[in-house]
């Protein structure tokens, strides 16, 4: 439950709503943007890359 107060990995918002993915929080707003994103959207690659960083723990390699 301590992860509920973490800031969103994508936008930095601190909100109690959201999901935890591989230990990182994604707020409800960003989650909805990811779900609704189309491959032709300008932000699609940003969302895709952020999820890849979370899933493959690439932020630990920085």
C-alpha positions as CSV (number, residue, x, y, z in Angstrom):
1,X,0.0,0.0,0.0
2,X,2.9,2.4,0.4
3,X,3.2,2.7,-3.4
4,X,-0.2,4.5,-3.5
5,X,1.4,7.8,-2.5
6,X,4.4,7.5,-4.9
7,X,4.5,10.0,-7.7
8,X,3.5,8.9,-11.2
9,X,6.5,7.6,-13.2
10,X,5.3,9.4,-16.3
11,X,4.0,12.8,-15.2
12,X,5.1,13.1,-11.6
13,X,1.6,13.6,-10.2
14,X,1.0,12.4,-6.6
15,X,-2.5,10.8,-6.6
16,X,-4.0,7.8,-4.8
17,X,-5.5,6.4,-8.0
18,X,-3.5,4.5,-10.4
19,X,-1.7,1.2,-11.1
20,X,1.6,-0.2,-10.0
21,X,3.6,-1.7,-12.7
22,X,6.9,-3.5,-11.8
23,X,7.1,-1.3,-8.6
24,X,6.4,2.0,-10.4
25,X,3.2,4.0,-10.2
26,X,1.3,5.1,-13.2
27,X,-1.6,7.5,-12.3
28,X,-5.1,7.0,-13.6
29,X,-4.8,9.9,-16.1
30,X,-1.6,8.5,-17.7
31,X,-3.0,5.0,-17.6
32,X,-6.0,6.2,-19.6
33,X,-3.7,8.0,-22.1
34,X,-1.7,4.8,-22.6
35,X,-4.8,2.7,-23.1
36,X,-6.4,5.2,-25.6
37,X,-3.2,5.9,-27.5
38,X,-3.1,5.0,-31.2
39,X,0.2,4.1,-32.9
40,X,-0.3,7.3,-35.0
41,X,-0.5,9.6,-32.0
42,X,2.4,11.9,-31.5
43,X,2.9,10.7,-27.8
44,X,2.6,7.0,-28.6
45,X,6.4,6.5,-28.6
46,X,6.7,8.4,-25.3
47,X,4.2,6.1,-23.6
48,X,5.8,3.0,-25.2
49,X,9.3,4.0,-24.1
50,X,8.1,4.8,-20.5
51,X,6.4,1.4,-20.2
52,X,9.6,-0.3,-21.6
53,X,11.7,1.5,-19.0
54,X,9.4,0.3,-16.3
55,X,9.1,-3.3,-17.5
56,X,12.7,-3.9,-18.4
57,X,14.1,-1.8,-15.5
58,X,16.1,0.4,-17.8
59,X,16.0,3.3,-15.4
60,X,18.3,1.3,-13.1
61,X,20.9,1.3,-15.9
62,X,21.2,5.1,-16.1
